Amino acid sequence: LYIITQRLDTIGRDSGMDVPSLFIVVFAPVGKAFNGEAAMREDVQVLRSLPGVVDAVAINAVPLSGGGSASVYFTEPGEKGVQSPANYFAVDEHGIGTLGVKLVEGRNFDASVVRKYPRNSSESPPEMIMTRAAAEALFPGQSAVGKTVYDGLGQPTRVVGVVERMHGSWPSWSKFERVVLQPVIPDEQQAVYMVRAKPGQRDAMMALAEQKLGAIDNGRIITKVRSLEYIAANTYADDRAMAVYMTVVIALLLGIAALGVFGLAAFNVSTRTKQIGTRRAVGARRFDIVRYFLVENWLVTTVGVFAGCALALLLGYWLSTAFELPRLKLYYLLAGVVGLWAVGLAAALVPARRASLVSPAVATRTV
């Protein structure tokens, strides 16, 4: 249950983005007629003009996709001071509006600082916007707006804004909320178009975007159009499969435990029929017989439950130290104890009621 809860919590985290309304358009340059920056600006302008679209942007990587770029940032030049890695995304001044993230400090990019850098350039943009998680990692207890951060080459970049939350490319990364937005037009070899539709119009806009862009001959082809929900679902497929697998395992184990308790109780009743009849003959009520077998099976279940708790604690400790996993919460053990008691008593109830129906006359039989 603890593992299932962790997986479901991971899948259900708030990404900070308008995921249900977002989709991507993937393209590929196929001819010399493709003029990277001009063609991408034309395509994005067409996407922004669609009636059901809120905004669109060219971006270098897709959040929640499992693929992207990261860099290490420092608070002092020469790789000194506080350092923190962050997943970075190249967008223009429409990036925040397209992603649907919430700007909580500072300002958005100015269109004048957005530019396309030469391929394989190591030049750093003059400003950036970062998530609150990245800001707190670099400037704990301070506002990051107006501060300067440095890349590994010592190039300065000024923080002009902070967004509340945004998940990066790798949801399984422990620092997945440390994200940086840069005012850069991405290289056409890596870029995709990200589009934010109006609520309820995503699917219609996906079809319309493919149709409109496909009608433009500017040296590129549209290879696929996918919703961000679809991409995120693929990224979280292992977590979802783990949750389903563990649910099936739990159901099977509880079923096997219940069958074991039922079989043991039924065997006890069948081998102690004369003893039950004797007790009934000396005045035991049917309720007394039922209670006797339920208590007996409860004691057997309790021995197994507490032995299992001890093993669970040892296993949980080993997993947390060997693989740096979170410690098992004790209330899961308590819930497990109560749940197994309930399963054990429910499984023993039918044999116990059958025992209560034994006639007192059975005590006088010799055969």
C-alpha positions as CSV (number, residue, x, y, z in Angstrom):
1,L,0.0,0.0,0.0
2,Y,2.8,2.4,0.8
3,I,4.5,1.7,-2.6
4,I,1.1,2.2,-4.3
5,T,0.5,5.5,-2.5
6,Q,4.0,6.7,-3.5
7,R,3.4,5.9,-7.2
8,L,-0.1,7.5,-7.2
9,D,1.3,10.6,-5.5
10,T,4.0,10.8,-8.1
11,I,1.6,10.6,-10.9
12,G,-0.9,13.0,-9.4
13,R,1.6,15.8,-8.6
14,D,0.7,19.4,-9.6
15,S,3.0,20.2,-12.5
16,G,2.2,23.9,-12.4
17,M,1.3,23.8,-16.2
18,D,-2.0,23.6,-18.0
19,V,-1.4,20.0,-19.0
20,P,-5.0,19.1,-20.1
21,S,-4.9,22.0,-22.7
22,L,-1.4,21.6,-24.0
23,F,-0.2,19.7,-27.1
24,I,3.0,19.6,-29.2
25,V,3.6,19.8,-32.9
26,V,6.8,18.0,-34.0
27,F,8.3,19.0,-37.3
28,A,11.4,18.0,-39.3
29,P,13.3,20.2,-41.8
30,V,13.5,18.4,-45.2
31,G,14.9,20.9,-47.6
32,K,17.2,23.9,-48.2
33,A,14.1,26.1,-48.4
34,F,13.7,25.8,-44.6
35,N,14.9,29.0,-43.0
36,G,15.1,28.1,-39.3
37,E,14.2,31.2,-37.4
38,A,11.9,32.8,-40.0
39,A,10.0,29.5,-40.7
40,M,9.5,28.9,-37.0
41,R,8.3,32.4,-36.4
42,E,5.8,32.0,-39.3
43,D,4.6,28.6,-38.0
44,V,4.1,29.9,-34.4
45,Q,2.3,32.9,-35.7
46,V,-0.1,30.7,-37.6
47,L,-0.7,28.6,-34.5
48,R,-1.4,31.7,-32.3
49,S,-4.0,32.8,-34.8
50,L,-6.1,29.7,-34.6
51,P,-9.5,30.5,-33.0
52,G,-9.2,28.0,-30.1
53,V,-5.6,28.6,-29.2
54,V,-4.5,30.7,-26.2
55,D,-0.8,30.9,-27.1
56,A,2.0,29.0,-28.8
57,V,5.8,28.9,-28.6
58,A,8.8,27.1,-30.1
59,I,10.6,25.2,-27.4
60,N,13.7,23.1,-27.2
61,A,12.3,20.2,-25.2
62,V,9.0,18.9,-23.9
63,P,8.3,19.0,-20.2
64,L,7.3,15.6,-18.6
65,S,8.7,13.8,-21.7
66,G,11.8,12.2,-20.2
67,G,14.1,14.1,-22.6
68,G,15.7,17.6,-22.2
69,S,18.7,19.6,-21.2
70,A,20.1,20.7,-17.9
71,S,23.0,22.8,-16.6
72,V,24.6,23.7,-13.3
73,Y,24.2,27.3,-12.1
74,F,26.3,29.1,-9.5
75,T,25.8,32.2,-7.4
76,E,29.4,33.3,-7.9
77,P,31.7,33.3,-11.0
78,G,34.4,30.6,-11.3
79,E,32.0,27.8,-10.2
80,K,31.9,29.2,-6.7
81,G,29.2,29.9,-4.1
82,V,25.9,28.0,-4.0
83,Q,25.4,25.7,-6.9
84,S,22.3,23.9,-8.2
85,P,21.5,22.0,-11.4
86,A,18.4,23.0,-13.3
87,N,16.5,21.8,-16.3
88,Y,16.4,24.6,-18.9
89,F,13.9,25.4,-21.6
90,A,14.4,27.9,-24.5
91,V,11.2,30.0,-25.1
92,D,10.3,33.5,-26.1
93,E,8.1,36.0,-24.3
94,H,5.1,33.7,-25.0
95,G,6.5,30.8,-23.0
96,I,4.8,31.6,-19.7
97,G,1.4,32.1,-21.4
98,T,1.7,28.9,-23.4
99,L,2.8,26.7,-20.5
100,G,0.2,28.1,-18.2
101,V,2.7,28.6,-15.3
102,K,2.1,31.3,-12.7
103,L,4.5,34.2,-12.5
104,V,4.7,35.1,-8.8
105,E,7.7,37.5,-8.8
106,G,9.3,39.8,-11.2
107,R,8.4,40.1,-14.9
108,N,8.1,38.2,-18.1
109,F,10.7,38.4,-20.9
110,D,10.9,41.4,-23.1
111,A,10.7,40.5,-26.8
112,S,13.8,42.5,-27.4
113,V,16.1,40.1,-25.5
114,V,14.8,37.0,-27.3
115,R,17.2,35.8,-30.0
116,K,18.5,32.7,-31.8
117,Y,22.1,31.8,-31.0
118,P,24.4,30.0,-33.5
119,R,24.3,26.2,-33.3
120,N,26.6,24.8,-30.6
121,S,27.1,28.3,-29.2
122,S,28.1,28.4,-25.5
123,E,26.9,32.0,-25.1
124,S,24.6,32.6,-22.2
125,P,21.4,34.7,-22.5
126,P,21.3,38.0,-20.5
127,E,18.3,37.1,-18.3
128,M,16.2,34.1,-17.2
129,I,13.1,33.1,-15.3
130,M,13.3,30.3,-12.8
131,T,10.9,28.3,-10.7
132,R,10.5,28.9,-7.0
133,A,12.3,25.6,-6.3
134,A,15.3,26.6,-8.3
135,A,15.3,30.1,-6.6
136,E,15.2,28.6,-3.1
137,A,18.0,26.2,-4.0
138,L,20.3,29.0,-5.1
139,F,19.1,31.9,-2.9
140,P,17.6,30.3,0.3
141,G,15.5,32.7,2.2
142,Q,15.9,35.5,-0.3
143,S,14.2,36.8,-3.4
144,A,16.0,35.7,-6.5
145,V,14.6,38.6,-8.7
146,G,17.5,40.9,-9.6
147,K,20.1,38.4,-8.5
148,T,22.8,37.1,-10.9
149,V,23.7,33.5,-11.5
150,Y,26.6,32.1,-13.5
151,D,27.1,29.1,-15.7
152,G,30.1,26.8,-15.7
153,L,32.0,29.3,-18.0
154,G,31.4,32.2,-15.5
155,Q,28.9,34.0,-17.8
156,P,26.4,36.0,-15.9
157,T,22.6,35.9,-16.3
158,R,20.2,38.1,-14.4
159,V,17.1,36.6,-12.8
160,V,14.1,38.7,-13.9
161,G,11.2,36.5,-12.7
162,V,10.1,33.6,-10.6
163,V,7.2,31.2,-11.5
164,E,5.5,29.3,-8.7
165,R,5.9,25.8,-10.1
166,M,6.9,23.9,-13.2
167,H,7.9,20.3,-13.7
168,G,10.8,19.6,-15.9
169,S,11.6,16.8,-18.4
170,W,12.4,14.1,-15.9
171,P,9.7,13.5,-13.3
172,S,11.8,10.8,-11.6
173,W,14.7,13.2,-11.0
174,S,14.8,14.4,-7.4
175,K,15.3,18.0,-8.6
176,F,12.6,17.9,-11.3
177,E,11.0,21.2,-10.0
178,R,14.2,23.2,-10.6
179,V,13.5,24.7,-13.9
180,V,14.9,27.7,-15.8
181,L,13.3,29.5,-18.8
182,Q,15.7,31.2,-21.2
183,P,14.7,33.9,-23.8
184,V,16.1,31.9,-26.7
185,I,14.7,30.8,-30.0
186,P,15.6,27.1,-30.1
187,D,17.6,25.4,-32.8
188,E,15.4,24.0,-35.5
189,Q,17.0,20.6,-35.1
190,Q,15.7,20.3,-31.6
191,A,12.7,22.5,-31.5
192,V,9.0,21.6,-31.3
193,Y,6.0,23.8,-31.2
194,M,4.0,23.8,-27.9
195,V,0.4,25.0,-28.1
196,R,-2.1,25.8,-25.4
197,A,-5.7,25.5,-26.4
198,K,-8.7,27.0,-24.8
199,P,-10.4,24.7,-22.3
200,G,-12.2,21.8,-24.0
201,Q,-10.8,22.6,-27.5
202,R,-7.5,20.8,-27.4
203,D,-8.4,17.9,-29.6
204,A,-10.0,20.1,-32.2
205,M,-7.0,22.4,-32.3
206,M,-4.6,19.5,-32.7
207,A,-6.4,18.5,-35.9
208,L,-6.6,22.1,-37.1
209,A,-3.0,22.9,-36.3
210,E,-1.8,19.9,-38.3
211,Q,-4.0,20.9,-41.2
212,K,-2.9,24.6,-41.2
213,L,0.8,23.9,-40.9
214,G,0.6,21.1,-43.4
215,A,-0.7,23.5,-46.0
216,I,2.4,25.7,-45.6
217,D,5.4,24.8,-47.8
218,N,8.4,26.3,-46.0
219,G,10.8,23.4,-46.1
220,R,9.6,21.3,-43.2
221,I,7.1,18.5,-42.6
222,I,4.8,17.8,-39.6
223,T,5.7,14.4,-38.3
224,K,3.3,14.1,-35.4
225,V,0.9,16.0,-33.1
226,R,0.6,14.7,-29.5
227,S,-1.1,16.0,-26.3
228,L,1.0,16.6,-23.3
229,E,-1.3,14.3,-21.3
230,Y,-0.4,11.5,-23.7
231,I,3.3,12.2,-23.3
232,A,3.1,12.4,-19.6
233,A,1.1,9.2,-19.4
234,N,3.9,7.4,-21.3
235,T,6.5,8.9,-19.0
236,Y,4.6,7.7,-15.9
237,A,3.8,4.3,-17.4
238,D,6.2,2.5,-15.1
239,D,4.7,4.1,-12.0
240,R,1.2,3.3,-13.2
241,A,2.2,-0.3,-14.0
242,M,3.9,-0.6,-10.6
243,A,0.7,0.6,-8.8
244,V,-1.5,-1.9,-10.8
245,Y,1.0,-4.7,-10.2
246,M,1.1,-4.1,-6.5
247,T,-2.7,-3.9,-6.3
248,V,-3.0,-7.3,-7.9
249,V,-0.3,-8.7,-5.6
250,I,-2.1,-7.4,-2.6
251,A,-5.5,-8.8,-3.7
252,L,-3.9,-12.2,-4.4
253,L,-2.1,-12.3,-1.1
254,L,-5.2,-11.3,0.9
255,G,-7.2,-14.0,-1.0
256,I,-4.6,-16.6,-0.3
257,A,-4.4,-15.6,3.4
258,A,-8.2,-15.7,3.6
259,L,-8.3,-19.2,2.0
260,G,-5.7,-20.4,4.4
261,V,-7.6,-19.1,7.5
262,F,-10.8,-20.6,6.1
263,G,-9.2,-24.0,5.5
264,L,-7.6,-24.1,8.9
265,A,-10.9,-23.1,10.6
266,A,-12.9,-25.7,8.6
267,F,-10.3,-28.4,9.4
268,N,-10.6,-27.6,13.1
269,V,-14.3,-27.8,13.1
270,S,-14.3,-31.1,11.2
271,T,-11.8,-32.7,13.6
272,R,-13.4,-31.4,16.8
273,T,-17.0,-32.1,16.2
274,K,-17.4,-34.3,19.3
275,Q,-15.7,-31.6,21.5
276,I,-18.1,-29.0,20.1
277,G,-21.1,-31.3,20.8
278,T,-19.8,-31.8,24.4
279,R,-19.6,-28.1,25.0
280,R,-23.1,-27.7,23.6
281,A,-24.3,-30.5,25.9
282,V,-22.9,-28.8,29.0
283,G,-24.7,-25.5,28.2
284,A,-22.6,-23.6,25.6
285,R,-24.7,-21.4,23.4
286,R,-24.2,-21.1,19.7
287,F,-22.8,-17.7,20.2
288,D,-20.2,-19.2,22.6
289,I,-19.0,-21.7,19.9
290,V,-18.8,-19.0,17.2
291,R,-16.8,-16.7,19.6
292,Y,-14.5,-19.6,20.5
293,F,-13.4,-20.3,17.0
294,L,-13.2,-16.6,16.0
295,V,-10.9,-15.9,19.0
296,E,-8.8,-18.9,18.3
297,N,-8.3,-17.9,14.7
298,W,-7.7,-14.2,15.8
299,L,-4.9,-15.4,18.0
300,V,-3.3,-17.4,15.1
301,T,-3.7,-14.4,12.8
302,T,-2.2,-12.1,15.5
303,V,1.0,-14.2,15.7
304,G,1.5,-14.0,11.9
305,V,0.6,-10.3,11.8
306,F,3.2,-9.2,14.4
307,A,5.8,-11.5,12.9
308,G,5.1,-9.8,9.6
309,C,5.3,-6.3,11.1
310,A,8.8,-7.1,12.4
311,L,9.9,-8.3,9.0
312,A,8.3,-5.3,7.3
313,L,10.2,-2.9,9.6
314,L,13.4,-4.7,8.9
315,L,12.8,-4.7,5.1
316,G,11.7,-1.1,5.1
317,Y,14.9,-0.1,7.0
318,W,17.0,-2.0,4.5
319,L,15.3,-0.4,1.5
320,S,15.6,3.1,2.9
321,T,19.3,2.7,3.6
322,A,20.3,0.7,0.5
323,F,18.3,2.5,-2.1
324,E,17.6,5.9,-0.3
325,L,13.8,5.2,-0.4
326,P,11.5,6.9,2.1
327,R,11.0,5.2,5.4
328,L,7.8,3.1,5.8
329,K,5.2,5.1,7.7
330,L,4.1,3.2,10.9
331,Y,0.4,3.9,10.3
332,Y,0.6,1.7,7.2
333,L,1.6,-1.2,9.6
334,L,-1.2,-0.3,11.9
335,A,-3.7,-0.3,9.0
336,G,-2.3,-3.6,7.8
337,V,-2.8,-5.1,11.3
338,V,-6.4,-4.0,11.4
339,G,-7.0,-5.1,7.8
340,L,-5.6,-8.6,8.3
341,W,-7.5,-9.0,11.5
342,A,-10.7,-8.2,9.6
343,V,-9.8,-10.6,6.8
344,G,-8.9,-13.4,9.3
345,L,-12.2,-13.0,11.2
346,A,-14.3,-12.8,8.0
347,A,-12.6,-16.0,6.7
348,A,-13.2,-17.9,9.9
349,L,-16.8,-16.7,10.3
350,V,-18.4,-19.4,8.0
351,P,-16.6,-22.4,9.7
352,A,-17.4,-20.9,13.1
353,R,-21.1,-20.6,12.3
354,R,-21.0,-24.2,11.0
355,A,-19.5,-25.3,14.3
356,S,-22.3,-23.6,16.2
357,L,-24.8,-25.8,14.4
358,V,-23.4,-29.0,15.8
359,S,-26.0,-30.8,17.8
360,P,-25.3,-31.7,21.6
361,A,-26.3,-35.3,20.6
362,V,-23.0,-35.6,18.8
363,A,-21.2,-35.9,22.2
364,T,-23.0,-39.2,22.9
365,R,-22.0,-40.9,19.6
366,T,-19.4,-43.6,19.6
367,V,-19.0,-43.9,15.8
